[in-house]
Amino acid sequence: VFAFGDARFYGSMGNVALNAPIVGMAASPTSQGYWLVGADGGIFAFHASFYGSTGSVHLVAPVTGMAATPSGRGYWLAAEDGGVFTFGDAPFYGSDARLGGAPTVGIAGGPAGYWLVHGEATAVLGPGSSGPAVARLQERLQTLGYWLGGAGGVDSRFGLLTVQAVYAFQWVSGLPADGTVGPATAAALDRASRPIAQARGNLIEVDKAHQVLLVVRNGQVLWTIHTSTGAVAGTTPSGWWTVYRQVDGYDVSSLGVLYRPKYVHSGVAIHGYPSVPPYPASHGCIRVTDAAMDFLWSSGLAPIGSTVWIHG
């Protein structure tokens, strides 16, 4: 935050590692404080009261702006899809929620309403898209280490594995994981770098907080793969484990029918599954797509004896 004229500096998030980038700011009516808002709807209050946020809510589209109420006892948040969230004494007057079209890029409040402003219409890439733009997206994801089918992943078609790679990128970047590439995800891709491993050596790192499986070699992330861990907290056990058994085929276990599982602790395994949604949904195992599981087998990156660190 930079203060000019008679505006005072009350604080900033400049030295804090954020889960999502700051996208908006609103001043209190007396200008004796302000709020900052992140793309995930997280609110940071400086000499201003906290009235709530969407920081712990799964958003369909990222937040792009905020406005304070005239009283200063509440605020509105606007999302890219035109959705409006109200906190404190902020009344809801309506929204412009929709899919596609020009994104909502800001909100301004008045004494009895608010205005939403649209940006330039930007093509949204998603399932069914094809062509050079998709190829460029796939190349960028592969450069950053997001697995979408190995060398054959760049096929100019936005299929299942591209959706999974976008899920992984959005989770790591603190964006709503919807599997499509709109302005916020595209901007994040432009400035992104390869994910950083939290452990040294050669291992499989499972980050439950970001729903990704990282293949780590010599302390560097070789591949990042989207995963879905336990829907109930604690069912995917945190800790340091080892691949102690594997089945090259379908295996019927207490946690379901698992495709080519690599067991790491009791009945918990890394395995392929037809459904790998962008949220924790398993019975405790570490789900990846069948194609990703085939890759882990064929590449030899997770043999018997491999170290697996689960955390988050």
C-alpha positions, 0 to 999 in steps of 0.5 A: 500500500502506498499513501499519498497526500494526507492519506495515512498508511495503516498497514499492508500485506507486503511481507506476507505470503498470501494464498491469493493475490490482492485484487481490491481495496476500500477505505472506511468512510472516515478514511481512518482505515481500509480493507484489502481483499484477495481473489479468494475473498479473504479480507484484511482489515487495517484500522477497520472492523472485520465483518466477514469474508469468503476466504473459506468458501469454494467460489465459482469465480474469483473476487475482483473488487470490493466497496464499503457501505456509506456507514462503514459498517459493512462491505460488498464483494464482487466476483468475476461472474457478477456475483455479489457477496454482502457483509455487515450492514451491506444490503443485497440489491441484485447481481449480474451472475452469469457464465461467460461474457465480459467479466465483472472487474469492479464494484462501487457503492452508493447510499442506496445501491451499487454499480458493477463494471464489466471489463472487456469480453475475454474468451474462456477456455474450457472443456470442448475448446480446441485450437491454437489457444488451447495448445498454448495453454497446454504448453504453458502448463507443461512448462510449469510442470503440470501433468496433462498426459506427458509428451502427448499432452499438447493436442490442442483439445481441452479434454479431461487431462487438461481440466485436471491440470487446470484444477491443479494450477488453480488450487496451487494459485489460490484460485477457485478450481473450476477447470476453465481458463478465464481472465484471472487464471490466464493472468496467473498463468502468465506470472506463475513459476513451477511449484516448489517442493517442501521436502528434499530428495526423491519422493512423492509429496501429497499436499492435501491443502492444495489437492495436488500430488507432487513428484519430487526429484532432487528436491525439485518438482518434476510433475504436479498432478491434481488429486482428490483426498479424503472427504472427511478430515483425517481419513487421508493420514498425514505423515511419512509413509512408504509404498509397501504394496502395489497391484497392477490392475483393479484391487477390491479393498475396504475403501472401494475398487482401486485401479493399479493402487500403490498402498502407502499406509494400511488400506490407503493408496494412491490409485486411479479412479474415474472421478477426480473432482476439484475437492476432497471426495475420497474415502481416504485414498489419494485419487488421480485419473486412471491415465495419471496412474498409468503414468506413475507405473510406466515412468517408474516414479513411484516403485515399491519403497518410494517415500510418500509424504502426506501433509496439509 
